[in-house]
Amino acid sequence: MFDGFQISTILFIVIFILFFTNAVKILREYERGVIFRLGRLSKALIGGNGPGIIILIPGIDKMEKVSLRTVTKDVPSQDVITRDNVSIKVNAVIYFRVLDPEKAIVEVADFLQATYQLAQTSLRSVLGQVELDDLLTNREKINEELQLLLDQQTEPWGIKVSMVVIKNVDLPPEMQRAMAKQAEAERERRAKVINAAGEEQAAAKLAAAAQVMGKHPVAIQLRYLQTLAVVAAEHNSTTLFPVPIDLFKPFIEQQMKPGGTPTVSEDSPDSASENKDGTTE
């Protein structure tokens, strides 16, 4: 049986252990403690609000831990109607951290859930004011607008929103087909413009080459011989010989005259001359 001294010692040890477990807290480097003493914000007896070892008054002090690390929250897909009346689904990622632990506990019931819900509503409201083309091309600008909006709204809670990133934009199938047709038409337009520009440049070069060959007729014959050499190198069974159009010029002029017969020159010996009195010599 235990005597009175032993019982007292055991009780003292039990009380000390209970006091130690309830009074002494250890906070990590990234943690802070928000202490309520009789319902009011206060500091710990030793150690302040952390980190390290802090000592509380059991039964009087109550502490809530708050992490200061950056929290990453995935905002699920939100059904958004853009400014140009296109229905899309957009999801994003929000990065935030607690700057003031006391405000994060006192000013809002659950700062994590509150920030999470605020990110969803802000995502729908901001994307509803932009057009689809702006959303696809100016995504960085929209991310900055979302970050500034959330940061202003969460500042009274002691929370700093550092970044908001739009991850995916899901388009309806009919919109994807329309955008594919638009992109194809744009590529065809560019191809036609490039082809026309090439024809224009080629025409200018050909005109310059024609001027040079016009001053030096021998150059045409040299070019003709080069063309024959290229054609013969391909081992073709058929060879084309271009004929100058000047060889056919007399025949063309004769066919263009009325009656298709050549005119008789006045200086020709066979031509008859008419006198003033109407007689012929």
Backbone bond lengths (Angstrom), bond angles and torsions (degrees), N, CA, C in turn:
res aa  C-N    CA-C-N  psi(-1)  N-CA   C-N-CA  omega(-1)  CA-C   N-CA-C  phi
1 M - - - 1.457 - - 1.533 109.41 -
2 F 1.336 114.85 149.40 1.457 120.31 179.49 1.522 109.26 -90.01
3 D 1.318 114.65 138.83 1.451 118.31 175.43 1.521 109.96 -85.61
4 G 1.307 117.39 -178.65 1.451 121.99 -175.93 1.513 113.31 -64.64
5 F 1.335 117.72 -35.98 1.464 120.40 -179.45 1.523 111.49 -67.63
6 Q 1.312 116.12 -42.82 1.460 119.76 179.82 1.531 111.60 -65.01
7 I 1.340 115.04 -40.31 1.466 118.22 178.32 1.518 110.53 -63.79
8 S 1.306 116.11 -41.14 1.468 120.01 178.49 1.521 111.27 -63.57
9 T 1.318 115.61 -39.68 1.469 119.28 178.83 1.528 111.30 -64.09
10 I 1.327 115.15 -43.59 1.467 119.12 179.89 1.525 110.58 -63.40
11 L 1.334 115.70 -43.62 1.457 118.58 178.83 1.520 111.41 -62.88
12 F 1.333 116.03 -39.94 1.459 119.15 178.05 1.517 111.56 -62.87
13 I 1.313 116.54 -41.06 1.476 119.89 179.31 1.537 110.54 -65.19
14 V 1.330 116.27 -42.46 1.469 119.98 179.32 1.530 110.36 -63.06
15 I 1.316 115.84 -44.85 1.470 119.80 -179.97 1.522 110.35 -64.22
16 F 1.320 116.25 -40.02 1.468 119.73 179.44 1.529 111.20 -64.16
17 I 1.331 115.40 -41.37 1.470 118.87 178.90 1.527 110.71 -64.29
18 L 1.338 116.07 -43.71 1.467 119.26 178.38 1.521 110.82 -63.87
19 F 1.318 116.25 -41.83 1.464 119.74 178.60 1.528 110.76 -63.89
20 F 1.321 116.39 -41.56 1.457 120.74 -178.15 1.530 110.94 -64.91
21 T 1.326 116.24 -44.73 1.462 119.62 -178.97 1.520 112.17 -68.07
22 N 1.322 117.43 -32.29 1.461 120.23 -178.55 1.517 113.13 -90.22
23 A 1.307 117.38 -24.26 1.460 120.72 -174.99 1.521 112.24 -96.43
24 V 1.286 118.01 -34.77 1.463 121.35 -175.14 1.527 108.95 -99.32
25 K 1.316 115.80 122.86 1.455 122.37 177.15 1.523 108.85 -124.84
26 I 1.322 114.21 148.95 1.459 120.80 178.49 1.526 107.92 -121.03
27 L 1.310 114.12 121.64 1.462 120.35 179.22 1.527 109.85 -109.84
28 R 1.333 115.36 140.04 1.457 120.65 178.44 1.525 110.01 -74.75
29 E 1.344 113.83 173.61 1.457 119.52 -176.35 1.527 112.09 -62.15
30 Y 1.325 117.30 -34.71 1.460 121.17 -177.50 1.525 112.55 -93.01
31 E 1.307 118.88 9.78 1.457 122.28 -178.64 1.524 110.80 -113.50
32 R 1.324 114.50 149.33 1.452 121.55 173.56 1.520 107.98 -134.22
33 G 1.334 116.17 151.89 1.454 121.26 -178.85 1.521 111.52 -110.90
34 V 1.305 115.26 130.75 1.469 121.15 174.22 1.529 106.66 -100.79
35 I 1.330 116.60 113.31 1.470 122.35 -170.49 1.520 109.16 -106.55
36 F 1.328 114.49 132.00 1.462 121.75 175.61 1.534 107.62 -113.43
37 R 1.319 116.98 120.72 1.470 122.49 177.87 1.524 107.69 -110.47
38 L 1.301 112.39 108.82 1.473 120.02 -175.60 1.533 110.75 56.79
39 G 1.341 114.32 38.52 1.461 120.72 175.79 1.509 115.43 87.46
40 R 1.337 118.49 -3.11 1.452 121.41 -178.52 1.525 109.53 -114.97
41 L 1.353 114.50 149.30 1.463 119.18 178.23 1.518 109.95 -63.06
42 S 1.333 115.14 136.74 1.452 119.62 -178.00 1.517 109.13 -152.92
43 K 1.324 115.16 -178.16 1.454 122.71 176.60 1.520 109.05 -111.51
44 A 1.317 116.97 157.25 1.455 121.16 177.20 1.529 109.73 -71.89
45 L 1.320 115.33 158.17 1.464 119.78 178.86 1.513 111.42 -60.98
46 I 1.310 116.64 -39.90 1.465 122.35 179.48 1.531 107.26 -136.16
47 G 1.310 115.77 131.15 1.456 119.54 175.63 1.510 115.10 97.03
48 G 1.308 118.24 -6.06 1.459 119.33 179.34 1.522 111.98 63.52
49 N 1.341 116.81 -129.08 1.464 122.48 179.18 1.523 112.83 -105.91
50 G 1.320 116.49 13.89 1.455 119.98 176.34 1.513 111.72 98.69
51 P 1.341 116.21 177.77 1.471 127.15 0.09 1.526 111.95 -80.31
52 G 1.334 115.71 178.04 1.453 121.48 -178.79 1.520 111.11 102.26
53 I 1.327 115.33 -152.22 1.464 121.55 -177.72 1.522 108.79 -91.01
54 I 1.310 116.08 129.89 1.458 121.94 174.25 1.523 107.82 -128.63
55 I 1.313 115.27 149.94 1.470 121.35 -177.80 1.518 108.48 -119.37
56 L 1.331 115.27 127.21 1.456 122.29 -179.60 1.522 110.02 -110.08
57 I 1.301 115.21 167.94 1.467 120.88 174.64 1.527 107.63 -95.48
58 P 1.308 117.77 111.84 1.473 119.17 -177.05 1.527 111.47 -60.82
59 G 1.332 114.28 137.00 1.445 120.29 179.48 1.513 114.53 82.88
60 I 1.298 117.49 -15.16 1.471 121.52 -178.83 1.525 110.79 -113.96
61 D 1.326 115.50 -44.26 1.463 120.22 -179.83 1.518 110.12 -93.56
62 K 1.343 114.41 142.16 1.458 121.80 174.41 1.527 107.88 -132.91
63 M 1.318 115.25 130.61 1.463 120.01 -173.82 1.526 110.34 -120.16
64 E 1.344 114.73 142.64 1.453 122.56 173.03 1.522 108.45 -121.90
65 K 1.322 116.32 128.81 1.457 121.27 -179.49 1.526 110.57 -83.05
66 V 1.326 114.46 142.12 1.467 121.41 177.33 1.521 107.77 -131.88
67 S 1.330 116.03 129.10 1.467 121.29 178.24 1.516 109.99 -87.36
68 L 1.327 116.44 136.64 1.460 122.08 179.07 1.524 112.72 -97.03
69 R 1.310 117.59 3.67 1.458 120.29 179.85 1.534 111.13 -74.12
70 T 1.333 115.74 157.58 1.458 120.80 178.49 1.522 109.78 -69.98
71 V 1.317 115.35 131.07 1.460 122.08 -179.09 1.524 108.49 -102.87
72 T 1.322 115.91 135.12 1.462 122.17 178.00 1.513 109.02 -110.34
73 K 1.334 115.97 123.17 1.457 121.55 179.98 1.525 109.27 -123.42
74 D 1.325 115.04 130.57 1.455 121.11 177.73 1.525 108.89 -91.93
75 V 1.326 115.93 113.52 1.463 120.60 178.39 1.525 107.89 -80.13
76 P 1.315 119.85 121.16 1.473 120.91 -177.08 1.521 111.77 -66.29
77 S 1.326 115.53 170.57 1.466 120.88 -177.85 1.522 110.29 -60.95
78 Q 1.326 114.32 131.64 1.458 121.60 179.21 1.527 108.91 -114.29
79 D 1.328 115.98 135.36 1.458 121.24 175.38 1.527 108.53 -77.75
80 V 1.320 115.24 115.67 1.466 121.47 -174.92 1.522 108.53 -125.01
81 I 1.329 116.13 139.42 1.459 122.93 172.09 1.521 107.13 -109.27
82 T 1.307 116.59 114.92 1.453 121.24 -176.16 1.528 111.43 -71.32
83 R 1.312 114.62 177.88 1.471 119.89 -177.93 1.517 112.10 -64.61
84 D 1.346 117.20 -31.73 1.460 120.53 178.52 1.530 112.08 -94.28
85 N 1.357 116.25 25.87 1.468 123.33 171.14 1.530 113.03 61.40
86 V 1.318 115.89 46.76 1.458 122.34 174.55 1.524 108.19 -113.43
87 S 1.318 116.53 125.15 1.469 121.27 -179.22 1.523 109.38 -86.58
88 I 1.323 115.89 121.95 1.459 121.37 -178.74 1.526 109.31 -136.08
89 K 1.325 114.79 168.58 1.461 122.27 174.67 1.526 108.21 -121.55
90 V 1.329 115.29 127.66 1.464 120.72 -175.06 1.524 108.80 -131.62
91 N 1.321 116.76 135.12 1.459 121.37 171.64 1.525 109.64 -124.74
92 A 1.304 116.12 156.83 1.463 121.08 -173.60 1.525 109.86 -144.76
93 V 1.332 115.04 174.37 1.463 123.40 176.83 1.513 107.66 -128.03
94 I 1.322 116.74 134.84 1.455 122.55 -178.92 1.525 108.69 -118.09
95 Y 1.335 116.19 137.00 1.460 123.46 178.48 1.537 107.73 -119.20
96 F 1.324 116.90 124.22 1.466 120.43 179.80 1.520 109.20 -150.27
97 R 1.334 115.38 163.73 1.454 122.13 178.70 1.521 108.98 -148.29
98 V 1.327 115.37 161.64 1.464 121.97 -178.77 1.521 108.71 -90.36
99 L 1.326 116.29 124.75 1.459 121.66 175.26 1.524 112.00 -97.43
100 D 1.314 117.04 -36.02 1.460 122.04 -179.01 1.526 108.09 -122.91
101 P 1.336 118.99 99.31 1.472 120.41 -177.21 1.523 113.05 -61.55
102 E 1.321 117.77 -35.73 1.458 119.80 -177.97 1.521 111.38 -64.82
103 K 1.340 117.82 -43.47 1.463 120.04 177.06 1.523 111.32 -66.10
104 A 1.327 116.95 -37.35 1.458 119.86 -178.68 1.522 111.89 -64.08
105 I 1.326 117.32 -27.57 1.460 120.19 179.58 1.515 111.66 -92.67
106 V 1.329 117.43 -37.61 1.468 120.63 -173.20 1.524 111.37 -84.87
107 E 1.330 117.93 -42.16 1.460 120.92 -171.01 1.523 113.89 -78.26
108 V 1.318 119.02 -23.06 1.458 121.74 -176.81 1.525 108.32 -141.05
109 A 1.326 115.10 146.30 1.468 119.30 -175.73 1.524 111.82 -66.46
110 D 1.351 116.88 -50.97 1.462 122.06 179.94 1.518 106.52 -135.67
111 F 1.320 117.15 99.02 1.456 120.34 -173.04 1.526 111.86 -67.19
112 L 1.328 118.49 -31.07 1.460 120.00 178.02 1.527 111.26 -65.92
113 Q 1.319 116.52 -50.11 1.454 120.39 -179.68 1.528 111.35 -67.12
114 A 1.321 116.87 -36.85 1.460 120.11 179.92 1.528 110.87 -65.00
115 T 1.313 116.98 -44.58 1.461 120.23 177.99 1.522 111.08 -65.30
116 Y 1.308 116.29 -37.16 1.467 121.50 179.89 1.530 110.80 -64.22
117 Q 1.326 117.09 -46.44 1.459 120.62 179.35 1.530 111.51 -68.97
118 L 1.313 117.26 -36.29 1.454 120.51 178.37 1.527 111.31 -65.35
119 A 1.310 117.36 -35.08 1.463 120.76 177.90 1.528 110.93 -65.20
120 Q 1.323 117.75 -37.73 1.463 120.31 179.06 1.527 111.16 -65.11
121 T 1.322 116.94 -48.32 1.466 119.89 -178.68 1.527 111.70 -66.97
122 S 1.321 117.32 -38.00 1.468 119.78 178.94 1.516 111.10 -67.13
123 L 1.332 116.99 -35.84 1.462 120.27 178.49 1.526 111.10 -62.87
124 R 1.314 117.07 -43.26 1.463 120.01 178.96 1.527 111.97 -67.87
125 S 1.331 117.06 -41.09 1.466 119.94 -176.62 1.525 111.75 -69.61
126 V 1.325 118.26 -40.13 1.464 120.63 -178.05 1.530 110.97 -72.48
127 L 1.314 117.52 -44.93 1.464 120.18 -178.78 1.517 111.82 -69.52
128 G 1.317 117.89 -23.13 1.459 120.04 176.65 1.515 112.92 -71.73
129 Q 1.318 118.76 -10.87 1.459 122.79 -178.93 1.526 113.14 -102.93
130 V 1.318 117.98 0.87 1.462 121.47 -179.57 1.522 109.45 -116.58
131 E 1.316 115.44 158.55 1.454 120.86 176.49 1.527 110.12 -87.95
132 L 1.331 114.26 164.30 1.461 119.52 -175.80 1.521 111.54 -63.49
133 D 1.331 116.96 -40.84 1.467 119.24 -179.55 1.525 111.42 -63.25
134 D 1.337 117.14 -39.56 1.465 119.88 177.24 1.520 111.52 -65.71
135 L 1.319 116.63 -36.76 1.458 119.96 179.30 1.519 111.22 -65.33
136 L 1.320 117.27 -36.06 1.462 120.66 -177.67 1.527 112.47 -81.53
137 T 1.318 117.40 -29.49 1.466 120.04 -175.09 1.530 113.26 -101.95
138 N 1.328 117.58 -34.29 1.475 121.08 -176.69 1.530 110.61 -111.06
139 R 1.317 115.91 51.19 1.462 119.25 -176.64 1.525 111.86 -68.07
140 E 1.330 117.32 -35.08 1.468 119.43 -179.91 1.526 111.24 -63.90
141 K 1.323 116.60 -39.68 1.458 119.99 178.61 1.522 111.03 -64.10
142 I 1.323 117.19 -41.18 1.464 120.80 179.03 1.527 109.99 -66.69
143 N 1.323 117.55 -37.53 1.466 119.90 176.43 1.527 111.50 -60.46
144 E 1.329 116.16 -41.01 1.471 119.46 178.35 1.523 111.17 -65.34
145 E 1.335 117.39 -40.34 1.466 119.84 178.33 1.527 111.14 -62.91
146 L 1.310 117.10 -42.50 1.467 120.40 177.82 1.526 111.19 -63.31
147 Q 1.327 116.24 -42.10 1.464 119.74 -179.25 1.522 111.45 -63.53
148 L 1.343 117.25 -44.33 1.467 120.23 179.29 1.528 111.65 -65.26
149 L 1.328 116.86 -39.80 1.462 120.33 -179.97 1.522 111.27 -64.80
150 L 1.323 117.50 -46.89 1.464 120.53 -179.83 1.529 111.34 -67.81
151 D 1.325 116.68 -36.95 1.463 119.45 -179.55 1.525 111.10 -64.89
152 Q 1.329 116.93 -39.59 1.461 119.65 178.00 1.527 111.93 -66.90
153 Q 1.316 117.18 -37.94 1.457 120.43 -177.16 1.525 112.65 -76.74
154 T 1.320 118.24 -28.10 1.466 121.42 -179.12 1.527 113.18 -95.88
155 E 1.328 117.88 -4.14 1.467 119.64 179.78 1.525 112.43 -60.74
156 P 1.345 120.92 -40.96 1.473 118.54 177.15 1.522 113.87 -62.97
157 W 1.312 117.67 -16.95 1.473 120.76 178.27 1.518 112.58 -90.33
158 G 1.332 117.26 -0.22 1.458 120.11 -178.13 1.509 113.61 75.93
159 I 1.335 117.10 26.99 1.463 122.60 -177.00 1.516 108.29 -116.90
160 K 1.325 115.99 138.63 1.451 123.40 178.31 1.521 108.93 -112.73
161 V 1.335 115.98 115.86 1.469 121.25 175.28 1.523 106.86 -88.11
162 S 1.316 116.98 113.03 1.460 121.42 -174.68 1.518 112.87 -88.50
163 M 1.348 117.76 -31.21 1.459 118.53 -175.48 1.522 109.93 -161.97
164 V 1.343 114.78 145.34 1.452 122.82 173.18 1.522 107.22 -131.69
165 V 1.315 117.19 128.23 1.457 122.05 -176.55 1.520 108.79 -127.43
166 I 1.329 115.98 126.18 1.468 121.48 173.97 1.526 108.22 -80.98
167 K 1.323 116.64 122.25 1.459 120.81 -175.37 1.520 112.20 -86.44
168 N 1.321 117.02 -65.35 1.463 121.73 -173.38 1.520 110.35 -126.70
169 V 1.328 114.17 146.62 1.463 122.26 173.98 1.523 106.67 -125.06
170 D 1.314 116.36 108.39 1.469 122.03 -178.69 1.524 109.13 -93.25
171 L 1.342 115.70 118.85 1.451 121.65 -179.41 1.525 110.54 -99.38
172 P 1.331 118.49 150.82 1.466 120.77 175.20 1.528 110.34 -64.32
173 P 1.337 118.12 153.10 1.476 120.14 -179.24 1.517 113.10 -58.77
174 E 1.349 117.88 -40.74 1.458 119.13 -179.25 1.528 111.41 -65.42
175 M 1.327 117.68 -33.54 1.459 120.26 176.75 1.524 111.02 -70.12
176 Q 1.320 117.69 -36.60 1.455 120.70 176.28 1.522 111.36 -62.56
177 R 1.339 116.50 -41.31 1.470 119.55 178.22 1.527 110.85 -65.90
178 A 1.334 116.89 -41.63 1.467 119.67 178.92 1.529 111.42 -62.91
179 M 1.320 116.91 -40.92 1.464 119.88 179.35 1.523 110.88 -68.59
180 A 1.358 116.81 -34.22 1.462 119.27 177.18 1.532 110.77 -65.66
181 K 1.354 116.76 -41.26 1.463 119.49 176.91 1.516 111.65 -63.86
182 Q 1.321 116.32 -40.68 1.460 119.74 178.78 1.520 111.17 -63.52
183 A 1.319 116.75 -42.58 1.468 119.72 179.01 1.527 111.00 -65.53
184 E 1.339 116.89 -38.74 1.461 119.61 178.39 1.525 111.51 -65.17
185 A 1.338 116.07 -42.45 1.465 119.28 177.59 1.527 111.31 -63.68
186 E 1.315 116.87 -37.79 1.462 120.25 178.81 1.526 110.87 -65.46
187 R 1.331 116.99 -39.46 1.466 120.02 178.27 1.532 110.98 -66.91
188 E 1.334 116.76 -39.56 1.454 119.05 177.72 1.527 111.02 -64.07
189 R 1.332 116.38 -40.39 1.459 119.51 178.02 1.521 111.22 -61.58
190 R 1.320 116.31 -43.76 1.464 119.44 179.15 1.513 111.02 -64.58
191 A 1.346 117.14 -37.95 1.465 120.02 179.59 1.532 110.55 -64.40
192 K 1.348 116.42 -41.10 1.459 119.07 178.65 1.519 111.67 -66.33
193 V 1.320 116.50 -40.34 1.464 119.59 178.71 1.521 110.97 -64.52
194 I 1.327 116.34 -41.94 1.470 119.84 179.26 1.526 110.39 -66.18
195 N 1.348 116.98 -39.88 1.461 120.46 178.56 1.527 111.11 -63.94
196 A 1.354 115.82 -42.43 1.466 118.99 178.76 1.525 111.25 -65.08
197 A 1.331 116.33 -40.08 1.463 119.21 177.51 1.530 111.26 -63.79
198 G 1.337 116.36 -37.58 1.460 119.54 176.86 1.516 112.51 -65.82
199 E 1.349 116.29 -39.80 1.463 119.38 176.87 1.521 111.27 -63.93
200 E 1.319 115.96 -39.52 1.461 119.56 179.13 1.523 111.15 -63.83
201 Q 1.311 116.57 -44.78 1.462 119.69 179.14 1.530 111.07 -66.17
202 A 1.351 115.82 -39.52 1.464 118.45 178.81 1.517 111.48 -65.11
203 A 1.353 116.03 -39.04 1.465 118.78 178.32 1.520 111.52 -63.18
204 A 1.328 116.29 -40.04 1.463 119.30 178.18 1.521 111.40 -63.71
205 K 1.328 116.32 -41.14 1.466 119.03 179.10 1.526 111.12 -67.71
206 L 1.349 116.65 -39.47 1.458 119.30 178.74 1.523 111.51 -65.17
207 A 1.334 115.25 -38.40 1.460 118.14 177.45 1.521 111.42 -63.54
208 A 1.328 116.45 -41.56 1.464 119.51 177.87 1.527 111.16 -64.73
209 A 1.361 115.95 -39.29 1.463 119.11 178.32 1.525 111.36 -66.65
210 A 1.342 117.08 -36.73 1.464 120.17 178.40 1.514 111.30 -64.66
211 Q 1.321 117.04 -38.03 1.462 119.67 177.61 1.531 111.56 -63.57
212 V 1.329 115.73 -41.87 1.469 118.89 179.34 1.522 110.52 -65.88
213 M 1.361 117.05 -43.95 1.463 119.76 179.64 1.525 112.16 -67.51
214 G 1.374 116.58 -29.73 1.459 118.68 177.37 1.512 112.33 -65.99
215 K 1.315 116.90 -32.98 1.464 120.20 177.59 1.521 111.81 -76.36
216 H 1.334 117.12 -25.76 1.466 121.66 -178.65 1.525 107.95 -129.24
217 P 1.319 119.23 89.94 1.478 121.22 -178.11 1.518 113.81 -60.18
218 V 1.317 116.90 -25.82 1.466 119.04 179.72 1.526 110.80 -64.31
219 A 1.314 116.69 -26.39 1.467 119.12 -179.69 1.527 111.60 -62.83
220 I 1.343 116.99 -31.92 1.462 119.20 178.27 1.530 110.34 -64.82
221 Q 1.341 116.04 -42.17 1.463 119.58 178.77 1.521 111.03 -65.10
222 L 1.331 118.23 -38.96 1.464 121.10 177.91 1.525 110.97 -65.21
223 R 1.309 114.82 -40.46 1.460 118.10 178.11 1.521 111.28 -64.88
224 Y 1.317 115.96 -37.32 1.462 121.22 177.23 1.512 111.02 -62.16
225 L 1.340 117.18 -44.07 1.470 120.90 178.70 1.532 111.07 -64.84
226 Q 1.329 117.88 -37.29 1.473 120.20 176.68 1.526 111.00 -63.80
227 T 1.317 116.07 -39.79 1.461 119.52 178.56 1.522 111.32 -64.08
228 L 1.328 117.16 -41.04 1.463 120.50 176.56 1.530 111.56 -62.54
229 A 1.323 116.68 -38.51 1.468 119.52 178.73 1.523 111.19 -64.69
230 V 1.331 116.77 -38.75 1.463 120.03 178.99 1.520 110.74 -67.54
231 V 1.337 116.61 -42.47 1.468 120.14 179.63 1.511 111.21 -65.54
232 A 1.328 118.12 -40.94 1.469 120.97 -179.90 1.515 112.32 -67.98
233 A 1.329 118.16 -27.04 1.473 120.60 -179.15 1.513 112.55 -69.67
234 E 1.317 117.34 -19.78 1.458 120.78 -178.15 1.525 113.17 -85.83
235 H 1.357 118.21 2.16 1.469 123.33 179.75 1.521 110.98 58.58
236 N 1.319 116.67 43.60 1.458 120.42 178.12 1.522 110.30 -84.88
237 S 1.311 115.54 147.35 1.469 120.56 177.66 1.513 112.56 -84.10
238 T 1.325 117.13 -14.40 1.456 121.93 -178.94 1.524 108.99 -118.84
239 T 1.294 115.54 131.29 1.462 121.31 179.46 1.521 108.37 -122.98
240 L 1.295 117.21 131.30 1.457 123.67 -179.42 1.518 109.15 -96.96
241 F 1.352 116.17 132.32 1.456 122.21 177.77 1.518 108.03 -114.23
242 P 1.304 118.75 107.84 1.462 119.07 177.34 1.519 111.43 -70.26
243 V 1.317 116.42 137.23 1.468 122.81 -178.79 1.524 108.11 -108.86
244 P 1.301 119.33 128.87 1.473 120.65 178.95 1.523 110.90 -61.68
245 I 1.288 115.41 142.20 1.470 121.07 -178.85 1.520 111.69 -71.01
246 D 1.331 117.41 -17.95 1.470 120.18 -179.56 1.522 111.85 -66.18
247 L 1.329 118.97 -24.82 1.454 120.84 178.65 1.522 112.12 -66.40
248 F 1.318 116.00 -29.40 1.464 120.24 -178.09 1.532 112.16 -97.47
249 K 1.300 117.95 2.77 1.457 119.84 -176.47 1.532 113.21 -62.93
250 P 1.374 120.35 -44.19 1.479 119.28 178.29 1.515 112.68 -60.63
251 F 1.322 117.55 -40.71 1.451 119.95 -179.85 1.538 111.30 -66.85
252 I 1.304 115.70 -36.57 1.465 118.82 179.37 1.515 110.59 -67.62
253 E 1.339 117.19 -41.11 1.464 120.11 178.40 1.521 111.32 -64.16
254 Q 1.331 117.42 -39.18 1.455 120.39 179.48 1.521 111.07 -64.78
255 Q 1.317 117.44 -39.03 1.447 120.08 -179.94 1.520 112.23 -71.90
256 M 1.305 117.51 -24.61 1.452 121.03 -179.77 1.512 112.81 -78.92
257 K 1.372 119.28 -15.78 1.457 121.60 -178.99 1.522 109.43 -78.49
258 P 1.374 118.35 154.66 1.475 121.50 179.07 1.522 111.63 -63.92
259 G 1.279 117.53 134.45 1.449 122.63 179.35 1.500 114.65 83.00
260 G 1.322 114.84 -12.54 1.458 118.07 177.96 1.507 113.86 72.48
261 T 1.356 119.02 10.91 1.472 122.60 179.88 1.509 108.75 -110.03
262 P 1.289 117.56 143.48 1.455 120.13 -179.82 1.514 110.50 -69.89
263 T 1.291 117.36 146.06 1.463 123.58 177.77 1.509 110.17 -77.17
264 V 1.368 115.76 151.85 1.470 121.35 -179.21 1.515 108.37 -95.32
265 S 1.249 116.35 129.16 1.458 121.08 -178.89 1.517 109.99 -73.13
266 E 1.312 116.62 149.14 1.455 121.26 179.23 1.512 112.59 -67.34
267 D 1.299 116.87 -27.55 1.466 121.37 179.78 1.511 112.53 -82.98
268 S 1.316 119.42 -0.53 1.464 121.28 -177.14 1.520 109.42 -72.96
269 P 1.353 118.69 142.35 1.471 121.66 179.63 1.506 111.78 -65.99
270 D 1.287 121.38 -24.28 1.453 123.40 -177.25 1.498 112.30 -85.33
271 S 1.296 118.61 -7.23 1.456 121.02 -177.81 1.512 110.42 -80.58
272 A 1.323 115.93 144.52 1.457 120.71 -179.96 1.494 109.85 -97.42
273 S 1.375 116.25 142.66 1.461 121.87 179.53 1.493 109.36 -105.06
274 E 1.275 120.00 142.57 1.467 125.84 -177.36 1.535 108.39 -108.97
275 N 1.356 115.49 131.73 1.456 120.53 177.91 1.515 109.50 -84.95
276 K 1.327 113.61 178.24 1.447 119.77 -179.98 1.525 111.14 -69.69
277 D 1.350 117.80 -28.62 1.455 119.20 -177.32 1.507 111.98 -86.76
278 G 1.361 117.32 5.57 1.451 119.64 176.40 1.501 114.61 92.77
279 T 1.392 118.19 -6.04 1.460 120.93 178.99 1.517 109.47 -86.89
280 T 1.261 114.33 154.04 1.463 120.05 178.65 1.477 108.84 -105.89
281 E 1.327 114.61 145.20 1.467 121.22 178.34 1.508 109.77 -91.37
